[in-house]
Amino acid sequence: MTKLGFLATLVGTGLLIGSPAALAQVPNTVAPMTTGEMTMAQSPKTGTLKVPGAMLYYESWGTGPMLLLIPGGPQDAGVFADLARALADRYTVVAYDPRGNSRSTFDGDIEPFDLDIQGDDAAALIDTLGQGAAYVMGTSGGAHIGLNLAARYPEKVRAIVAHEPPSTTLLDDPAEAIAFDEALHATYKSEGVEAAMGMFFGAAGMSEGPEGEDAAPDFDMSPEAAETFERVSGNFEYWLAHAMLPLSYYTPDVETLKTGAPQVIVGIGAESKGSPIEELSMALVNALGVEPVTFPGDHTGFEQHAGAFAEALHQSLGAN
């Protein structure tokens, strides 16, 4: 596994990673399941949905009201596998690869990342699989997709949890953060993926180390997790070329979202305190005039602490 593959599961958008030390705390806290529950929830149903210009890949677990999970940045449905299993006794959990990532492919040439189109894709999944309405949880850049969906299709969203949304443009002074993302994109264009991610490692305080790019993470991965690593690492090219800057420049429709229909819940990881993503998430909290909800873990808490994260998510949605 290359270091890029390792980093792939940590990245939501420029400047944002989970803590490598926290990631090493695997295994997660999913509660044991009965034999019947495991039969129902261990392996998802998979499918595809044709939408204008693309074919979306999705995975579905369990029964109950639909809960749509939207991954961030270069991630795909695989990062939610343990979380989905932990919720499958209460929801029909649907996770998908956003168009341009992994198994959700364009009909023709690669197209630029467009938040409105991404929101339309999420709405189409809800129409097809959720009988017109769903709970939604988006993480990092996926929170932006969910917020776009909620503002433009409020009737399709029962409630939304925006987990650690990178709300750069809502900062009092977003210039420094945006300048870094633009510099990262320029490095990608002039020198390629490896150079851009080297720049990212440096900014994140993660040195290449003596073993270099081909060093594997120092913990065991399941075959399922290894496959996810490989897929997501392959999405860096699209993310750097097409998605990173639109996500950085995106400003949620705060005035529409403040109406309270649907309710917007902003989740921030307990282990993200004092980090850049806490500041970015609080920018949305302050703009909406709401109180943040604490979730287990950090930016990737839904993987590290899947069981506890599932309970916090269920409780957050319970009043809706």
Helices and strands as residue ranges (DSSP letters): H 3-8, H 20-23, H 35-41, E 45-51, E 54-61, E 66-70, G 77-80, H 81-87, E 92-96, E 105-106, H 115-129, E 134-139, H 141-152, G 154-156, E 157-163, G 168-170, H 175-191, H 193-204, G 212-214, H 223-233, H 236-238, I 239-243, H 244-249, H 254-257, E 263-269, G 270-272, H 276-288, E 293-295, H 301-304, H 306-318
